[in-house]
Amino acid sequence: MTPFATEHAVTLRSQIDGSPIDVEADGQALQQVLTNLIDNTLKHAPQGSEIKVGLEFPEKEGT
């Protein structure tokens, strides 16, 4: 994805807030979903734009 982003002058940034957590999931399927989302976003982003990918965890009540 980086060569495509560079070729189209698109900046790709990521931000993950908080500490690492354990998730029960199919790692390959999760990676494929994220790859598809980012790839599609890059394909449709205007040249020179910035794409931000983030992950945040809402705090649970009582914590």
Contacts in CASP RR format, 6 or more apart in sequence:
PFRMAT RR
TARGET T0000
AUTHOR 0000-0000-0000
METHOD contacts of the structure
MODEL  1
MTPFATEHAVTLRSQIDGSPIDVEADGQALQQVLTNLIDNTLKHAPQGSE
IKVGLEFPEKEGT
1 12 0 8 1.000
1 35 0 8 1.000
1 38 0 8 1.000
1 39 0 8 1.000
1 42 0 8 1.000
2 12 0 8 1.000
4 10 0 8 1.000
4 42 0 8 1.000
4 43 0 8 1.000
5 11 0 8 1.000
5 12 0 8 1.000
5 42 0 8 1.000
5 51 0 8 1.000
8 42 0 8 1.000
8 45 0 8 1.000
8 47 0 8 1.000
8 48 0 8 1.000
9 47 0 8 1.000
9 48 0 8 1.000
10 42 0 8 1.000
10 45 0 8 1.000
10 47 0 8 1.000
10 48 0 8 1.000
10 49 0 8 1.000
10 50 0 8 1.000
10 51 0 8 1.000
11 48 0 8 1.000
11 49 0 8 1.000
11 50 0 8 1.000
11 51 0 8 1.000
12 38 0 8 1.000
12 42 0 8 1.000
12 50 0 8 1.000
12 51 0 8 1.000
12 53 0 8 1.000
13 50 0 8 1.000
13 51 0 8 1.000
13 52 0 8 1.000
13 53 0 8 1.000
14 52 0 8 1.000
14 53 0 8 1.000
14 54 0 8 1.000
15 52 0 8 1.000
15 53 0 8 1.000
15 54 0 8 1.000
15 55 0 8 1.000
16 54 0 8 1.000
16 55 0 8 1.000
16 56 0 8 1.000
17 55 0 8 1.000
17 56 0 8 1.000
17 57 0 8 1.000
18 56 0 8 1.000
18 57 0 8 1.000
21 57 0 8 1.000
23 30 0 8 1.000
34 53 0 8 1.000
38 51 0 8 1.000
38 53 0 8 1.000
41 51 0 8 1.000
42 51 0 8 1.000
45 51 0 8 1.000
END
